[in-house]
Amino acid sequence: FDTPDIEAAFKNAQELGLNFKDTEIQSIPTFWEKGIRYFNIYGPNGETIEFCQIAK
């Protein structure tokens, strides 16, 4: 899922008690033009769900 505010999405996911794959927000500075920040959670069937914010 794309989000305009990755920190707010991460905090909201923590408050909801979601099952995280990563313990912190990850970053790939060379992905897209100016980088991307993301985190993953596990969905109800064990699938990985990614939340990301493309740097502008």
C-alpha positions as CSV (number, residue, x, y, z in Angstrom):
1,F,0.0,0.0,0.0
2,D,1.3,3.5,-0.8
3,T,1.1,6.0,2.0
4,P,2.1,9.7,2.1
5,D,3.3,9.4,5.8
6,I,5.2,6.2,6.6
7,E,5.8,7.2,10.2
8,A,2.1,7.7,10.9
9,A,1.2,4.4,9.1
10,F,3.9,2.6,11.2
11,K,2.7,4.1,14.4
12,N,-0.9,3.2,13.6
13,A,0.0,-0.4,12.8
14,Q,1.9,-0.6,16.1
15,E,-1.2,0.8,18.0
16,L,-3.4,-1.8,16.3
17,G,-1.1,-4.6,17.5
18,L,-0.4,-5.9,14.0
19,N,2.2,-8.6,13.5
20,F,5.3,-7.0,12.0
21,K,7.8,-8.7,9.7
22,D,10.2,-5.9,10.3
23,T,10.8,-4.2,13.6
24,E,11.5,-0.8,12.1
25,I,10.9,1.2,8.9
26,Q,13.3,0.1,6.1
27,S,14.8,2.2,3.4
28,I,16.2,1.7,-0.1
29,P,17.8,5.1,-1.2
30,T,18.5,3.9,-4.7
31,F,14.9,2.6,-5.5
32,W,12.8,5.1,-7.5
33,E,14.3,8.5,-8.2
34,K,14.8,9.6,-4.6
35,G,14.4,6.4,-2.6
36,I,11.6,4.6,-0.8
37,R,10.8,3.8,2.8
38,Y,8.7,0.8,3.8
39,F,7.7,-1.7,6.4
40,N,6.0,-5.1,6.2
41,I,3.3,-6.8,8.3
42,Y,1.9,-10.3,8.2
43,G,-1.7,-10.5,7.1
44,P,-4.4,-12.8,8.6
45,N,-3.3,-15.7,6.3
46,G,0.4,-15.2,6.8
47,E,0.9,-13.2,3.6
48,T,3.3,-10.2,3.6
49,I,1.7,-6.8,3.3
50,E,3.9,-3.9,2.5
51,F,3.3,-0.2,3.3
52,C,5.6,2.2,1.4
53,Q,6.3,5.9,0.9
54,I,8.2,7.0,-2.2
55,A,10.5,9.9,-1.5
56,K,9.7,13.1,-3.4
